[in-house]
């Protein structure tokens, strides 16, 4: 078998510049290292290219798999689509098994190799949200991360003055869509985490499911700049275009970008939240 041609750091940087990115750019990056094929230097080469070309780079840094816990028994929020511990004894057990959040925790593996490598090699700043932290590097890093509060986890995206950058992933990874949902009263869930030893916290406005978000692509086509690097489809979309397209779709149809066939899915609860917001 032939060895696949490697994607180099120079090719990565050149591709980002081809998209029009530069030192004045602020980007939120969602990524898949495997989508490129073989990258010479791996995830570190991708992170280096991003920080070399772009002014400020924002990435997810969540720790849900380590810090997340069930809701306490009997605590049920309307349209929340979450599960409760069977008893306080069960809750205490799960709380003791969870990890207290701290800045040095590894990032959830399902977010990909690139964010974890970014944490280890590039990002001096990380927020302290127990489930949904963000990390950033560059001149605007502190400004973006200071916009996150425990009750407003998507604050860094709201503060971003720039673009969504999808590196080999689809819009199902595009959390900016969640921000637009939440502006419209949808996908605002309560979730629970171990925040310190023996302590737990309830965290509002955690976003929901995203498995139907690719339905936004036709609406965003004219605003999207796209290239290919290696095997990866790379897309740059202005944040404001994502917000506007999401708002357009949801205002026309409260169920837009949601699944409508599984009543147990968080999508059903998100729809009920939107309908309740409209009723108010």
WOZI-V605736 format. One record per pair of residues at least 24 apart in sequence whose C-alpha atoms are under 8 Angstrom apart, sorted by sequence separation. I is the first residue (numbers start at 1). GAP is how many residues later the second one is. If there is no record, write none. Layout:
<<I GAP> <I GAP>>
//
This chain:
<<70 24> <103 24> <129 24> <69 25> <103 25> <154 25> <182 25> <220 25> <69 26> <102 26> <219 26> <27 27> <101 27> <26 28> <29 28> <7 29> <25 29> <26 29> <27 29> <28 29> <29 29> <30 29> <69 29> <101 29> <178 29> <216 29> <7 30> <9 30> <23 30> <24 30> <25 30> <26 30> <27 30> <28 30> <29 30> <30 30> <68 30> <100 30> <178 30> <216 30> <6 31> <7 31> <8 31> <9 31> <22 31> <23 31> <24 31> <25 31> <26 31> <27 31> <28 31> <29 31> <67 31> <6 32> <7 32> <8 32> <9 32> <21 32> <22 32> <23 32> <24 32> <26 32> <66 32> <67 32> <4 33> <5 33> <6 33> <7 33> <8 33> <21 33> <22 33> <23 33> <66 33> <67 33> <4 34> <6 34> <12 34> <16 34> <67 34> <9 36> <13 36> <17 36> <177 36> <8 37> <9 37> <12 37> <13 37> <16 37> <173 37> <63 38> <172 38> <9 39> <10 39> <13 39> <172 39> <174 39> <9 40> <13 40> <172 40> <172 41> <216 41> <63 42> <66 42> <171 42> <172 42> <215 42> <63 43> <65 43> <171 43> <214 43> <63 44> <64 44> <170 44> <213 44> <62 45> <63 45> <171 45> <212 45> <213 45> <61 46> <62 46> <171 46> <212 46> <61 47> <210 47> <211 47> <212 47> <210 48> <211 48> <209 49> <60 51> <151 52> <152 52> <153 52> <150 53> <151 53> <152 53> <153 53> <61 54> <150 54> <151 54> <152 54> <60 55> <61 55> <59 56> <209 56> <209 57> <61 58> <208 58> <209 58> <208 59> <131 62> <208 62> <67 63> <68 63> <130 63> <176 63> <180 63> <184 63> <67 64> <130 64> <168 64> <169 64> <179 64> <180 64> <61 65> <130 65> <167 65> <168 65> <177 65> <181 65> <64 66> <167 66> <168 66> <176 66> <177 66> <180 66> <181 66> <47 67> <63 67> <64 67> <166 67> <167 67> <176 67> <180 67> <46 68> <62 68> <63 68> <64 68> <166 68> <167 68> <62 69> <63 69> <165 69> <166 69> <177 69> <181 69> <43 70> <44 70> <47 70> <62 70> <63 70> <165 70> <166 70> <43 71> <47 71> <51 71> <61 71> <62 71> <164 71> <165 71> <60 72> <61 72> <62 72> <164 72> <165 72> <44 73> <60 73> <61 73> <163 73> <164 73> <43 74> <44 74> <48 74> <60 74> <61 74> <132 74> <163 74> <164 74> <47 75> <59 75> <60 75> <163 75> <164 75> <58 76> <59 76> <162 76> <163 76> <44 77> <58 77> <59 77> <162 77> <163 77> <58 78> <161 78> <33 79> <57 79> <58 79> <160 79> <31 80> <32 80> <33 80> <56 80> <57 80> <187 80> <31 81> <32 81> <33 81> <56 81> <57 81> <32 82> <56 82> <187 82> <188 82> <31 83> <55 83> <56 83> <58 83> <187 83> <31 84> <55 84> <56 84> <57 84> <186 84> <187 84> <55 85> <56 85> <186 85> <188 85> <51 86> <187 86> <51 87> <186 87> <185 88> <186 88> <185 89> <184 90> <186 91> <185 92> <101 93> <184 93> <100 94> <101 94> <99 95> <100 95> <101 95> <98 96> <100 96> <100 97> <95 99> <96 102> <95 103> <95 105> <81 108> <80 109> <82 109> <80 110> <77 113> <26 114> <71 120> <70 121> <71 121> <70 122> <68 123> <69 123> <70 123> <68 124> <69 124> <68 125> <69 125> <67 126> <68 126> <67 127> <67 128> <28 129> <64 129> <28 132> <35 132> <36 132> <27 133> <35 133> <26 134> <30 134> <35 134> <26 135> <27 135> <28 135> <29 135> <30 135> <31 135> <32 135> <33 135> <26 136> <27 136> <28 136> <29 136> <30 136> <31 136> <32 136> <25 137> <26 137> <27 137> <28 137> <29 137> <30 137> <31 137> <32 137> <25 138> <27 138> <29 138> <31 138> <30 139> <30 143> <30 144> <81 183> <81 184> <81 185> <80 186> <81 188> <80 189> <79 190> <79 191> <36 193> <37 193> <79 193> <36 194> <37 194> <79 194> <36 195> <37 195> <35 196> <36 196> <35 197> <35 198> <19 206> <19 207> <19 208> <15 212> <15 213> <15 214> <12 217> <19 217> <11 218> <7 222> <7 223> <6 224>>
//
